């Protein structure tokens, strides 16, 4: 199964910041931030992503990582038909 991994723990550790502190500075509940951190979130608003990145001084790619399914076929290149 393809997954988008959330690397919030690593960023918080690197910045010596707690989840509670991040929640207060971003302005979202600790419960919602915890859902995001554990990878249980099904979506994230761009405004929330922007606020987290601003507080942590990071890029969205520092926070989110695409992990393709090991058995998945490679996507066709743009402009080419799938075989």
N, C-alpha and C positions, 0 to 999 in steps of 0.2 A: 504494500500500500504506500502510495506517495504521501509524504508528510512535509508540512512547513514547520520546522523546529523553531522554537522561541528560545533565544540565548540570553534571556534576561538575567538569569542567575550569574552568568559569567560577567556581564556588564556591571551588575551591582557589586560583585566581589571586587572587580578591578577598580571601581570608584569608591570602595569602602562605604557603601550606602545601603541602608536597609529598605526592604519592600515598603514598610510603613512610611519612611521618609519620602520615597519616590511617590507613593500614593498622595501624600499631602502636597508635594510640590507640583504634581501633575494635575491634581484636582479630581481624581477618580477614587472610588471606594477601594479599600484594601481587598475586599472580596472579589471585585472585578479584575483587579491587577493580579490577584492570586490565580484566577481562572486562566488569564493570559499566560502567566509564568509556568503553569503546569501543563500547558499545551492543550487545554480543554476548550479554549475559545474557538468558535466557528468563524468568527469575523472580527475585524478591528476597524474602527473608524479612522479615516485619514487624520482627522483632528487629534485623536488620541495618540496615534503613531507619531505625529508631528510634535506633540507635547512631550512625549517620552524621549524622543530623539533630542529635543531641545534641552531638556533637563540633564540627560546623560551625555550630551555633546557627542552624539554618534549619528551614523547614517542608518536608514532602514535596513540595509544589508548587514549591518553589524548586529542587528536585533533579530532578524529573520533569516532562516537558511532553508533553501529548498533541498529536500532529501528524496531523490527519485526512488521509485520501487526498483529493486535490484533485478527483477524479472521483466521490467517494462521495456518496450521497444523505444528506440531513440526517435524523437520527433523529427518529422521531415524538415529539411532546411527551407527557409522562405524562398518561394518561387519555384519549388520543385514538388512534384506529385509524390505522394507516398507510394511505396512499392508493395 
